[in-house]
Amino acid sequence: MKDSEVKVVHPVDEMLPATQLFAYGLQHVLAMYAGAVAVPIIVAQQLGLSAEQLIHLINADLFTCGIATLIQTLGFWKIGARIPMIQGVTFASVTPMIVIGHQGGMPAIYGAIIVAGLFTFLIAPYFSRLIRLFPPVVTGTIITIIGITLLPVSVRWISGYGNPNSPEFASPMNLMLAFITLTIVILVYRFCKGFLSNISVLIGLIGGTIIATLLGVVDFSKVSNESWFGVITPFSFGFPTFDVGAIISMCIVMMVVMVETTGDCVAIGEIVDKPMGRKGLAKCLRADGLSTMLGGIFNSFPYTAFAQNVGLIAVTRVKSRFVVATSGIILVVLGLVPKMAAIVACIPNSVLGGAGIAMFGMIIASGIRALSKVDFEGNYNLMLVAVSIGMSMVTLTEPNFYHNFPSWTAVILHSGITLGSLTAVILNLIFNGVGKEDAVEEED
């Protein structure tokens, strides 16, 4: 075959050596693990579930996270965007699930999740037509907003989620571990080349954890109590019940999630140089719907793109979807091997926070780079960016700012990413009207 006839493989579809796939994939898992297990912990605490039930929820969540990630990255038929998008539980569903759980128990939660997943799957091709509402100025703004709203997550990891008035809050030990981790990430990123530079976050997490262990901060005692193998059985909390009010509430949540997923999908497409068109977005949203249905079956939750990992793609510059597919396999294994999940859970939050500063800051930098290509002369784009970012920061500054609003508005108003994204879309309609749909489409 002549050189001119060699088919060029897009970086998104590049298959890397097995060792690199595992290292990069593990890096993604470590970056998202804390967020992945946060939702089952919150739900279990609020609904008074036992410790055994909590462990089952965490394992089921990790297992389904992995399945959802494989569906999104590998894809089949018209399902899955086939981009490096790791899937995790959406925090927008937490409050409605707690309300439903208090009224109808876990079976009512899972009944609502299954129907809401089916609803998302069916309306995906119609919702995807909104892609024209996401021109470069909106996309760049959303990428920036994602980074800004995630930075406080790393700060909370470093501070230990404590009371600011407590002597343990942002203790010298936490600050030192975060600084050491961030320093390792920066030094590896700067002075190492190729593969090692690309796994700078992973090396930082491992190095920070080792130092934390030597200082006596890491507690591995819970690892010995976990079993080597656990089975994820469908409907462990009983056969789902289908309450109309609960279903409507969860469908509203999924509408909001679809807006957020659209922003994440378009943002990742921009970062990996694979612009997302209407068909690609429809495939992405169908994957969310199918994964959410599976979440209801396997005692888990609604699924969407995990924005935390967008920054990792920007840091590593590794765009292969097979890397994130490997993350999906690792998550499935963690869900089936509780002892391995317990080991990963031993990574101190302060270590995660140090790496998070680099990852989430890189998302902001990517957004700024995208906005640098936008024309700001003779139009209203500057005001669009300013107000959208400003609105996204309201709840970051004062989390209870919207406490007088009806509870059903919480899924929109209490998410800086969702509120900022909606503001950008609405202002773009007011200032610029409806643009033409992106002509770039993936093959079916």
N, C-alpha and C positions, 0 to 999 in steps of 0.2 A: 504493500500500500504506500502510495506517495505521501510525503509530508503534508501536502496541501489537502489530502483526503482524510487526514487524522481528525477525528471528532474531538473538539475541545470540551472537556468536562467542566461544568460550572463548579466553583468551589463548594457550593452547597451540596452537590452530589458526589464530592470526592470521597473515595474510600481510603482511609488512612490505615497504617499498620496496626495490628491488634494491640500492641503495647501502648501506642499513642491513643487509640480509641478508649482504652481502659483508663489511662491517666487523666485525659481530658474529661471523660464521662464522670469519673469519680469526683473531679473538681467541681463539676456542676451539681452533683448530689450533695456534697458538703456545703455548698453555698446556699442551697435551698432547704436543707434538712430542718433547720429550726422553724422556718415558716410552715413547712409541711406538717409538722407535728403540733403546731400551736393550736390549730382549729379543733382537733379532737380533744386536746387537753382542756380548752375553754368550754366546749360543749359538755364534756363529762363532768367538769366541776360545777357548772351551772345547773345541770340536771340531776346531780347527786348520784352519778354512776359509781360502781365499785372499782377498785384498783384493777381487778381482772378484766372488767368491761373496758376500762381505759386502755389497757395493753392491747386488747383485741381491736379497739378502734384505731389505735396507732398503726398496728400491723396491717389492718385492712386498708387504711389510708395509703400507706407506703406501697402496698401491692397494687392498688388501683391507680395511684400516681404513675407507677411504671407502665401499666397497661395503657393508660391515657396518653403517656408520652410516646409510646411505640405507635399508637394509632395516628398521632399527630405528625410524627417525623417520617414514618415509613409510608403510611397511607395505603388505601385500597379503594377501588371503585372511585367514587367522588367524595371520599371521606379522608381528611387529613391534608394539611397545607404543604407537607413535605419540606419544611424548613426547620432549622434548629430551635424549636420551641418546646421547652420543658413544661409539663403540666402540673398544676398543684391545686389545692383547695382554695376556692375564692372566699376571702374574708367578708365579702358582701352578704354571704348567706348565713353568717353566724347569728346575728340578732333574730332574724325570722325563724331559724331552726330552734333557737332556745324558746321562743314564744310558742311555736308549734309543739315542741317537746313537752312543755309544761301543761299544755291543753290535751294532747292526744298521745304523748309518749313517743318513743323511738319509731314504732311502726307508722305513725302519722307523718313523721319527718321523712321516712324513706318512701312512703307512698307519694308525697308531694314532690320529692326529688325525681322519682322515676317519671312522673307525668311531665314535670318541667323540662326534663331532659328530652323527652319525646317532642314536646312543644318547640324546643330550640332546634332540634334536628329538622322538623318539618318547615319551619319558617326561615331557615338559614338562607336558601336561595333568594328569598324576597328581601331579607334584611341586608344581604350583601350588596344590593343595589345602592346602598348608602355610601359605597366606596368613593363616589364622586364628591362626597362632602369632606374628603380628606386630602386636599391638595398639599404641596410641600410645606406651606406656611403652617398648616394645621398639624401635619406630621412632625415637623421639627419642634413645634411647641409641645406636643404630647410627649415626645422623647425627653425633652428637657424637664417637663413636669414629673414624669416617672422618676427621673433621677433625684429631683428636689424632694419629692414626697417620700422617697425611700431612705434618704440620708438619715432622718431621725431614727429609723430602725437600727442602723448601726450604732447610733449614739445610745439608744436604749440597751442594746447588747453590751456595750462597754460599761454603762453605768450599773448594770445588773437589775434593771427594772425596779429599783428600790424607791423608797420614800426619800425625796430630796433632803428631808430633815434627819434622815438616819445616818449614823457615822459610816455605815457600809456603802452608802450611795457613792458611786464613782470613786471607789477606794483606790489608794495608791497602787495596790496589787493589780486591780482591773485595768487601770490606766497604763501601767507598765507593760502588761501582757499585750494590750492592744497596740501600744507603741512598738513593741518588739515585733509583733506579727506584721504590722504595716511596714516596718523597716525592712524585714526580710523580703516582703513582696516587692518593694521598690528596688532593693539591691539586686535581686534575682532578675527582675524585669529589665534593669539597666545594664548589668554586666554579663549576663548569660545570653546565649544566642539560641535561635531556633526553638527546638522542643522545650528546653529548660526554661527559656524566657516565657513561653506560652503557658507553662504550668506554674507560674510564679505565685498565683493565689493558692494553689494546692500545696506548694512547698511552704508557703507562709503559714497555712493552717496546720500542717504537720509539725513544722518547727515550733510554732507557738504552743501547740499542745504538748510537745515533748518538754519544753521549758516549764510549762505550767505543771506538768507531772513531777518534774524534779523539784519544784517549789512546793509540792504538796497540795496543789489546788484541785487537781483532777481526782475524782472519786470513782474507781472502777468496781466498787463493791456490788453494785446492782447487776453487773455483767454476769457474775456467777449464778445469780438467781434466775436468769432467763434460760429457756430451753433452746436447743439447737434447731428445732423444726416446729413450725406451727401451720395449721391448715386454715385457709380462709374459706369459711362456709357461707353460702348465700343465706340471707334472711335469719341471721343468728339471733336477732332481737324479736323474732316473730314475723308472720306474714304481714306485709304492709297494709295499712288502711288508707282510704282515700277520702279525705275531708275536702270539700269544695273550697272553703276559705283558705285552708293551708295550701292547696294547689294554686289558687290565684296568687297568693302571697309569694310563693316560690317562682311562679312564672314571671312576676314583676321583677324579682331579683335577677332572673336569667336575662331579661331584657336589658337591665343595667349591665350585667356581665358581658353581654354581647357588644355593647358599646365599648367597654374596656378592652375586650378581646380584639375588637377591630383596631383600636389604637395600638395595642401590643403587636398585632400581626403586621400592620403597616410599618410600625417602627422597626421590627426585626427585618422585614423585607428591605427596608432602606439601608440598614446596617450591613446586611450580607449581599447587597447589590442584586437583589432579586425582587423588583417592585411587585407588589401584590395587587392583582386586578380583581374584578368581581367574582370570577369563577374560583380563583384561589381563596378568596375570603369565604365564599360559600363552603368550600371544602373544610376550611379551618373551623367554621362555626358548626358544621355537621359533626366534626370530631368532638367538639365540646359537648354537643347534645348527646352523642352516643356514650361518651365517657361518663357524663352525668347520670345517664340511665344505669350504666354499670355500677356507678357509685351507690345508687339506691339499692341495687341487688346485692352488692358485696359489703353492705354495712358501712359505706363511706359517704362522701359528700359531693356537691357540685364542683366541676372542674373547669379551669380556665388557664390561660398562659400565666407563668410565673414571671413577673416583671423583674424580680431580683436577678435572674440569670441573663437578662439582656445586657447588663453591664459586663458580665463575664465574657460574652462574645466579643464585646468591644475591646476588652483588655487583651484577650488571647489572640484576636484576629483569626481565630479558627472558625470557619463558617460551615463545616461539614455537618449535615443533619444526622449522619451516622454516629457522630460523637454523642449527640443528645439521645439518640436511640440506644446507645450503650448505657447512658444514664438510666434509661427506662428499664433495661435489663437488671442493672444494679439495684434499682428501687424494688423491682419484683422480688429479687433475692432477699433484700432486707426485710420485705414484708413476710417472707416465708421462713426467715431465720432470725427470730427475735434476738438472739445473742449478738449477731452482727449489728443489728439496729441499735442495741444498747451500747455497743462500743462507739459507734458514730455519735450517739447522744452524749457521750462523755466530753466532747469538745467544748471547752468553756465558752460562754457567750462573749466574753471579752475578746477572745481570740477571733471569733466570728466577726465581732465589731471592727477590729483592726483591719481585717481583709475587706469588710463591707465599705469602709471609707474609700478604698481604691475602686471597688466595683461600682458602687452607686455614683461616685463622682465621675467615673468614666461614662456613665449614661448621660449625665449633664453635658459633658464635653462632646459627646456624639450629637446631642440635640443642638448645641451651639454650632457645631460644624454643619449640620443640616440647614439651620437657619441662615448661615453665612451665604448660602446659595440662593436665598429668597430676595426678591426685589422689594426694597422698602421705600423707594422714591416715588412720589406722586400717587401714593395709595394709602390705605388705612391699616396696613399690616403691622406697623409698630404698635398701634393701639390694641390690635387683636392679641398680639403676643403678651403685651403688658398686663391687660386685664385678665387673660386666661391664667397666666402664672400667678397673678395676685389672688384670684379666686381659689386656686388650688392650695394656697398657703394659709387660708383662713383657719381651717381646722388644725393645721400644724401649729399655729400660734396659740389658738384657744380651742381645745378639743370639744368643749361644751358650748361652743358658740351658737349652735342651732338647737339647743335643748328645748326651746319653746315651740318648735315645729312638730307636726304630727309624727308619730313613730314610724309610719310607713315611708316617710321621706329620708329616713336614716341611711338607707342603702345608697342614696345619691349624695346627700349633703355631707355625710361623714367620711366619704372617700375623696381625698384630694385629687386622685387621678381621674376618677369618674367626673367630678364636678368641673375640674379644669378642662377635661376633654370635651365635655358637653358645651362649656362656655366657648371654647375655640371653634367648635362646629357652628354654633349659633351665630357668633360674631362674623365668621366667614360668610355665612348666608346673608347677613345684614350688609356687610361691607363689599363682598365680592360676588354674591349670587351663587348659583349652582354651576360648577365647572363641568367640563366634559369628562366623561369616564375614561380612566386610564386604559389605553389600548393594549397594554401588555397583559397577556393571559397565559396561564399554563395550559399544557395539553391535557386533555381529558384522559 
